[in-house]
Amino acid sequence: MGVMAYPLRYALADLALALSRVAENAEEVRSTAARAAADMVGDGAGVQLLGDDGRYDALTYHHVDDEVAPAFSRLLDRVGELPDDDFSTSLAASRRPVVLAGEDGEPLTELPRPRHEAYVDTGVPAPVVHAAVLCPVIVDNTYAGYLVLTRATPGAVYSPAEVELARDVAGELSLALSGARAMERLRASEERYRRVLETIPEGVLQLDDDGVATYANEPIGVVLGMPRAQLVGVSLRGFLDKHGQAELTRRLAECKAGRSTVGATKLMRADGSQRSVRMSMMPLEDEHGRRNGVLCMVTDTTDHIDAKGLKRQLDHLRRLDSMGQLIGGISHDFNNLMTVVAGSADMIATTTAEGTPQHQMAKDILDAVGTGRTLTHQLLAFGRTEGNRPEIIPIPDLLTDVQSLFSRTLGERIGLDLAFSPDVWPVRAERGPLEQALVNLAANARDAMLHGGMLRVAATNEVVEPGQLAEGAPAGRIVHMVIQDTGVGMSDETRRRALEPFFTTRPTAAGLGLATTAGIVQGIGGHIALESQPRMGTTVHLYLPAAEERTTPAVDRRLTPAVIGRVLIVEDQPEVAQLVQRLIEPAGYEITVATDALTAVTQVAAGAHPDLLITDVVMPTMTGPELAAALRTHHPDLPVLYMSGYTAASLGPQLHLDANSMLLEKPFTRSTLLGAILSLCGPQPARDNT
């Protein structure tokens, strides 16, 4: 019988670490688990897993007495057999250990098809087994084989504690195999990411803080007229004129400050010709939140800046939208895989002491997952420009928040005056685009005040009668924002055309600032109007529909937390469902798992009464919100914790969170998952063991 040399949790943590080190070698995984079971429980242990053909692969067996190990291995090996015997069927169905012991000191005769014939004509007597334990190995919520432990001493038995320890070893083996499969899928997903960057039609550069390329894809080489291999180490400044170089310096500074920029410029190709391009730049960060260069996406717009090019531009935008959907789907799958990796590493970290090599390795894995999480969020932001949720925005808060953006945009020679009352009505809009619209107006004002000046921004409440403003303008309760500069002003002709796409009075700009602002304002049902005269400055009027003020007070779930004990997990990815169960099971919750929404609906309709639903948002037959609505017809107050590989912004209108629901973005760890449950529902109830 094996003896634990130090506390069980450390032994299991050591086993988990050992399995993670050999995760890419299936034979080593089996051997490590079998050896650990033999040493920790005794006397002999073997791992018999199913192969890709559905039949058992060769048994991997270890015994504390090396001399008898081959004999027991020949006896118990079921290589090539189907899992159709009673033991396999029971293990797959119940997922509980099977414990066997001989009666009155007699050896067992009921092991799964013992191969005594292996000893026929050998002259060597077959070994006997007096006690055995068979523990199922479950991988991705599917039966994958079993761990068998044997003792040959007459009258031997396995105690309940030893059976539980054997089950824990089988659980670590299951987790290691799940993690190995997840890592394999993770590598495939990373390869898909690389292919996306190499196959999209847009040019992509990764720049350092000085504008020197550290990565270039094939299309950017076509735009610049140079092989991609020659672009690495070359500064983007060499492809810009003096104005473009100054603009690049400004944009790099914006990215250094953590802000993304979009604008038009002209690039000089290696052959001396020029191309009009749209350049999007966003800051990159490493897993520790430190700046790690700039991602630059270059779209060649030369063929689009004419009337015939408008249709081609529409097709181009559709391709970008498709690319955004592709990146979103891959990010969702990628985050599911990282959830399994992060959860497994977190379990190792929480069962090892700080300062130990095992704990540090687990933290390193979690740091790597953080890098992957940052990558997926960057790609979602890079591939999609829509999907942010409209929200109720208090105008005083908005103007206070953008004040620093205004100041940075205007520079030191231009003063800023903000005037608004704290009772200005709120508006309903997407915060990011609305901030972008205001900053665009500030940038235009700055360019009109080359020798300094003053920018005044005011916001007031107005009630506008129908037809009082221009045709199509809103009526009723309106927030009137005024942005006034003291710049050079515009002629009547320029003012009339200022909101047209692609119209500009600058030789090196695309003129999209005011057009973009107009599109954002009109997108929320608002109206924009311009007043300007040469040498008298420009005044921009924004008329934004006021949002209906909320009269229902927000529910503070912390004041009246629900106390839960029964948890229903619904997740169409079996490995994620299994991981979530393992993460919260030690907290004492009663857990039911369903891998499709219809099964969950059937269970609840039949009388099941969960205290909490944990569900994925995007599933094949029914979305998470649809499932929650269906279950709430039976239990109206059911709390719902949504999980998703998409970010909250990219889910957009697919997900509406009420006061009794929350969203947890993947990947997550045990602490963040349990923290979300506690925040939503309160503590798990104390058990009455009387």
N, C-alpha and C positions, 0 to 999 in steps of 0.2 A: 504494500500500500504506500502511495506517495505521501510525503510529509511536507507541509507548507513551511518554508524557512522564514518567511516574514509575511505580513498581513496579506490576505487574499486580494484586496484591491490592487496592491502593488504587483502581485504575481500576474493578475489578469491584465494590468496595464503593460507589463513587460511582454506578455504574450501578444497583445495588440500591436505593440511597437515592432516585435519580431516579425509578425505577419505583414505589417506594412512595408518592412524592408525587403521582403521577398515577394511582394504582391504581383510582380510581373512574371514570376515563375510558378506555374500551377503545381508542379511536383514539390517544390520547396514549401509552398503553402500547406499542402496536405501533410508533408513530413513534419513540419514545425508544429502543426496542430496535434498530430498523433503523438509526437514525442512529449509535448506539454501535457496531454491528457494522461499518458502513461506515467509520467513523473509526478504529476499533481494529484492524481486519483489512484491509478494503478489497476491491475498489475501490467496489463497490456492494453493497447488502444490502436484502433485503425480507422482510416477515413476511406469510405467507399462512395464515390461521387458518380453521378450520371454524366455520360459523354454527350456529344452533339447528336449522336444517333439515337438517344433515348435509352441506351443500355448502360449498365454499370461499367465504368473503367476499372483498371486494376486497383486492388486494395493496397493502400500504403499503411504498413503496420509497424509498431514499435513495442518493445517489451522491456521491462526493467532488467530482465535476464536476456542478454543478446543472443545466447546460444539457442533459446527456444523460440525466438521470434520467427525464423523461417517456417517452423512447423505450424505455428498458429496462423501465419499468413496464408499458407497453402490450405489450411482447414477452412478459413473464413472467406477467402476470396471468391467474389461472385462475378468476376469479369465476364462481360459478354451477355449477362442475363438481363431480362426485363424486370422492371420494378412492379411485378404483378402478384407477388406473394402477399400473404396476410400481413407480415411485418411492414413491408414497404407501404402497403395500402393504409395501414393504421397510422404510420408515421406521417404520411402525406396529409391524411385527413385531420388527425387530432393535433399534429404539430407538438406533441408532448412525448417525453421519454418513455420507452418501454423497458421495464425492469424485470429480469428473469433470475431465478435461483432454483437450484436443484433441490428435490425433496429428499429428506432423510439421508443427506450426504451423497446422494446419487448425482452423477453428472447430468448436464442439460442434454436433452434430445430434441429441443425445439428451436435451436438457432436457425436463422434463415438459410435453409438448404445447406447444412454443413457438408463439405465435399470430402467425405471419408474415402471416396474412390481415388482421391489423389494419392492414397497410401497403398493401394492395391499393388501387389507384386513388388513392393519396395522392401518388405521385411521389417519396416519400421512401424511400430504401433502409433496410431493416430493420437494426438494429444486430446485431452478432455477439458471441458469448460464447466465449472460448477456455478458461476454467477456471471451475468452480463447485463450491460445497460446499452440501449440503442437510443441515440438522440438525433432528431431530424436536423438536417442542414437546409435552411430556407434562404434562397437567394432571389432577390427581386420578387418577393412574395410568392415564390414557386419552390416546390420540393426539389432539392438538388442532390439528395443522397443522405447519408447518415454517418455519425461518429459512433463506433462500437467500442466498448470497454469490456475486458474479460478478466476473470480470476480462475485459477486452476486448483486452488486449495479446497479440499472437501469441506463442505459446510460454509463456504465463503458467501458473503452477501455484500450488497452495497447499501450504505446508510442513506437516509434522505438527504443529509448534508452533502454526501459525495455525489448523489444523483444531481443535486442542484448545481454543484461545481462542474460536473460533466456537461450539464445543460449550458452553463455559462461559457465553457470552452467552445461548445458547438455554436453558441451565439457569436463569439468573437470570430470564429471561422466563417460564419455566415456573413458577418459584417465585412471581413477582409475580402471575401470573394465578391460581395456587392461593390466594395470600393474599387477593387481591381477592374471590374467591368465598367464602373463609372469612369475610372481614369482612362480606360481604352476609348470610351465614347468621348471623353474630354479631349483627348488627342485628336480624334477625328473632327470634333467641332472646331478646334483651333486651326486645323488644316482648312476647314471650310471658310473660316474668317480670312485666312491668307488668300484663298482663292477669290473671295469677294473683292478684296482690295486690288487683286491683280486683274480681275475681269471687268470691273465697272468701267464705264466709258470716261469717267472723270479723272483728271490728273490729280494725283495725291502726292504731297511732299510732307515729310516730317523735318522740321527745322529746329536748330538750336536757338538760343536767345539772340544770336547775332544774325540770324537769317541764313545760316549755312545748312545745306541739305544733309540729313543723316539717313534718309530713306527716300526712294522715288519709285513709283510704279511705272509700268510701260506707257500708259497714255500721256503722262506728263512729258515723257521724252519726245513724243510726237508733237505736242504743243510747242515745246521749246526747240525742236529740231536737233536734239542731241540724244545719243544712246543713254538709256537710264543709268548704265554702269558708270558713265562719265559725270553724271550729275551729283553723285554722292561726294561731299566735300567741297562742292561749288556753292558760292553765295548766290541767293536769288537776286541780290542787288545788281549783279552783272547783267541781268535781263531787263532792267528798268532804267528809264531816264531819270534825270535829277528829281523831278516832281514825284515820280513813282518811288524813288529811293526814300525820299522824305516821308511819303505816305506809308511805306513799309516800316520805317522806324516808328512811326506813330502806332501802327497796328501791332507791332511786336510789343510796344510798351503797354498797349491795352491788354494783350494776352498775358503779359507779365503781371499785370494787376488782376488777372483772373477773369477778364471779360472777353467774349467772342466778338469778332468783327466780320462784317460782310461789305464788300464794295467792288466797284468796277475799276479796271486799270488796263493799261496796254503793256504787253510784253514784247520785247525785241528778241526774235529767234536768232539762232546761230548764223543763219544766212543773211541777216540784216532786215528781213521783213518783220512786220508788226502783226500781232494778233490781239483783238479785244477779248478780255476775259473777265469773268466774275470770280472773285477770290474770297473764299470763306476761310477764316482762321479761328481756331479755338485752342485754348491752353490745354496741355496734357499734364497729368500728375502721376507720380508713382504711388505705390501702395501706402506710403507714409504721408501722402498729401503734399509732397514737395513737387515743385515745378519740374517738368521733365520735357521741356521743349514745346513746340507748337505744331498742331496738325493743320495743314493747309490744303484745301480742296480747290482745284482750278477748273473752271468750266469755260471752254472756248465759246464765246458768244459772237465771234466775227460774222458768222453767217446768219445771225438772228436779228441784227440791228438794221432791219429794213422791213417793209410791209410784208413781203413774202416770207420773211423769217419768223413772223409771229406764230404761224401754225406749227412750224418746226419746233419753236420754243415750247408750245403747249405739249407736243409729243414728248419733248425732253423732260418736262416736269412730270409727266405721267411715268416715264421711266424711273425718275428719281423717287417717285412715290412707291413704285414697285420695289425698287431697291430698299427703300425704308421698311416696307413690309417684310422683305426677305431678311434684312438685318434684325428686325424685331422678332421674327420667328426663331432665327438662330440664337438670338440672345436669350429668349425664353428657354429653349432647350439647354443652352449653356448654363444658365442659372440653376436649372433643375439638377444638372450634374454637379455643379459646385455646391449645391445644398447638401448632397450626400457626402461629398468630400469634407466640407466644413463641419457638418454634424459629427462625422466620425472623428475628425481631429479634435473637436471640442470635447468629445467624450474621453479621449485620451488625456487631454489637458486637465480635465476636472478630476481625474483619478490618479494623477501623479503630483508629486510635491514640486513646488517652485524651486528652480535652481538645478533640477535634475536634467540629464541629457534628454530623457523622454519628454519631459514637459517642454523643453526648449524646441525640440523637433516638432511637437504638436503646434506650438506657437508659430514656428516658421511656416507650417502648412497653412495655418489660418491667415498669416500675412500674405501668402501667395494667393489664397482665395480672394483676399481683399483686392489684390491687383487685378484678378480676373473680373471681379465685380465692377471695379472702376472702368475696365475696358468695355464691358457690356453697356454701362451707362453712357460712356463716351460715344460708342457706336450708335446707340439709340438716338442720342442727341445729334450725332453727325448725319445719320441717315434719314431722320424725320424732323420736320420743322413744325408739324402740327401735333395735336393730341393733348395740349395742356388743357386743364379744366377751367372753364369760366368760374369766377368766384366773385363774391361780394367784396369790392375794394373801397375802403374809406379813402376819399380823396385827400384829406389831410395826411394820412399815413403814407399814401403814394407819393405826394410831393415832398414830404420829409425824407422818404427813402431815396428819391432820385436827386435830391439836392447835391449830394456828393458827386453823382455822375455828371450833373450839370457843371459843377465847378471844374472837374477834370477836363470836360469837353471844351469849356469856354477858355480856359487858361487864365493867366494872371492879369491880362490887360482888359478883361471884360468883367464888369460887375454883374451881380445877380441879385434880384429883388423878388422875393416870394411873398404873395399876399393872398391869404385865404382865411376863412372863418372856421372854427372847429365844428360848426354845425352844417358844413357843406354836405349835401346828400352823397351817399355812396353810389357807385356804378357797378354793373355786372359785366365783367370782361375777363380775358386771359391776361394775367398780370404781366408776363414777360413781353408779349407784343405791345401792350400799352406803354410800358416803360421804354421799349425800343422806339415807339412813335415819338414820345416826348424828347428822347435823346437825339433822334434824327432832326427834330425841329431846332434843338439847341445847336447842333452841328451846322445846320444851314445858317442860323443866325451868326455863329462865330465866323463863318466864311464871308459873311456880308459886312463884318466889322474888323477889317484887317488892321486898322489902327486903334483898336480898342473901342469901348462903348459900354452900353448897359442892356441887359436882358431882363425884362419884367415878366413874371408869370403870375397870373391871378386866377382864382376860381370862385364862382358865385352860383347861387341857386336862382333859377328863373322858371317861370311858367309860361310856355310858348303856346299861342293859339295855332290851330291848324292853318297852314298856308302862310303863316307869318314869316317863315324863312323860305329858302328855296324849295322848289318842287322835290319831293322825296325826302325832305329833311324831317326829323322827328318833331313831335308836338307833345304837350303835356309838361310834366316835371322834367326839367333839363338842368344838367350841370354845364355851365358855360365857362370854358377855360380860354384864357387869352394869353398868347405868347407874343410879346412885342419887343422888337430890337431897334437899335438906333443906327442901323447900317445904311448901305448905299441905296437900298430900295430897288424897286423894279418898275420898268415901263409897263403900260397897259397891255401890250402884246405879250411881254414876258409873263405878267401876272395871269393872263388868260390861259397860257399854256403850261404854267408851272406844275400843275398836277398831272400832266400827261406822262405816261410811261416813256422813258428814254429821252425825254426832252431835257436839255441842259444848256447852260450858257458857258460851261467850262470846257476847255479843249481836252482835258484828260480825265473827266469824270463821266459816269453813266447817267447821272441825273435821276437815280431811283429813290433819293431820300424822301422828297415830298410825295411822290407817287406811292411809295411804300406806306408812309404815314396815312395818306388818304384811304388806302385799302384797309388798313387796320381799323381806322375810325368808322368807315362805312360797314366793316364786318361786324361791328357791335351795334349797328343801327344808328350810328351818329352821322354828323355832317361837318364838313370842314369848309371854311371860307377865308379868303385872303384880302387884306387891304394893304396897298403899297403905292408909294410914289417915289420917283427918283430923288435921292438925297434926303428923303424923309423917313426912311426905315420901313419895316414891314410888320404888320400885325396879323397873326394867325388866330382865327376863332375856331374852337372845337366845341361842338354841341353834342353832348353825350347824354343818352337817356338815363335818368336816375333809376336806381334799383329800388324795388319794393323793400321797405324796411321790415326787418323781422320783428314780429311781436311775441313769438314763442321763445321763452328763455331756453338757452342751451342746457342740456342735461349734463350734470357733472357726475359721471359714472363712479367717481371715487367716493361720493357721499353715500350711495346706496348700492354697493357692489353685490352682484349675484354670487352665491357660493355654489361651486360646482363639484361634482364627483364623477359624472359620466361624460365621456368625450367621444364624439363621432368624428372620425377622420375620413374625408373623401378626397382622393387624389388618384388621377388616372395613371400616374407614373408609379408602379409598384415599389421601386427602390426608394422613392421619396416618401411614400406612405409608410414603409417599414422604418425608415430613418426617423420620421416624426414620432412614430410610436415608441421607438427606443429612447428618444430624447426626453419624452415626458413620462414614460412608464415609471421611472424611479420615484417620481413625485407622488405616486399613489393613486393616480386617476384610473378609473375603470374605462378601458378603451375598446372601441369597436372600429374596425377598418373596413372601408368599402372602396373598391378601385373603379367604380362607376357610379354616377349620380342616381340612376334608376334603382340600383340595389339599395341605396340609402333611403330613397323615398318609400320603397316597399317595406323596409325594416321599420320605419317610423309609422307607416300606415298600419302595420301589424301590431303596434303597441309599444315599440321601443320609445323611450323618453330620454333623449340626451339632454344634458345640461349645457353643452357647448358644441357647436359645429365648427370644425376646422376644415376648410375646403379650398381647393384650388379655384382660381377664377375662370380660366379657360380650359374647358373639357369638351370631349367630342359630342356627347349626347345632350348635355344640358350644362349651361354655364353655372358658375358658383352662385351669382345672384339669383338665377332662376331656381336653383336647388334650395337656397335659403327661403325664397318666397313659398315654395311648395311645402317645406317642412314647417314654416310658420303658420300654415293653415291649421296644423295640428297643435303647435306650441307657439303662440304668438310672441312670447317674450324670449324666444331662443336667441342667445348671443351667438354672433358669427364672427370668426376670425378667418379672414381671407388670406390665402398665400398666392403669390404670383411671381413668375420669372420676369414679368414685365414691370416697369416702374409705374408709379401712380400716374405720372404725367402721360405716359404712352397708352395707358388703359383708357383714359378720357371718359366718355359717357358710358362705356361698358360697365362701369362700377360706380354705384352710388352708395356712400357710407352714411348710415343713420347713426343715432346715438348709441345703438346697441351692436355696433359692428366696427371692425378695425381691419386695416390692410397691413400685412407683414411681407416685405419684399424679400425674395430669395436672392442670394443665399443667406441663411441665418444660422445662428448657433443656439445651443441649448439655453443659454442665459437670455438671449433676446426673445426666444420663443416663450419661455416660461414667464418672462417679464411682460410680454404682450397678453398672455392669458391672465396674469394677475391684474394688469391694468384694466382689462375688459370685464373680468368676472369676479375678481376677488380671490381669496385663498381657497385652497382645497379643504373640504370639511374634515374635521377630526373623525376618525373611525370609532364606532362603538363596538368594542370587542367583548362585551359582556354577553 
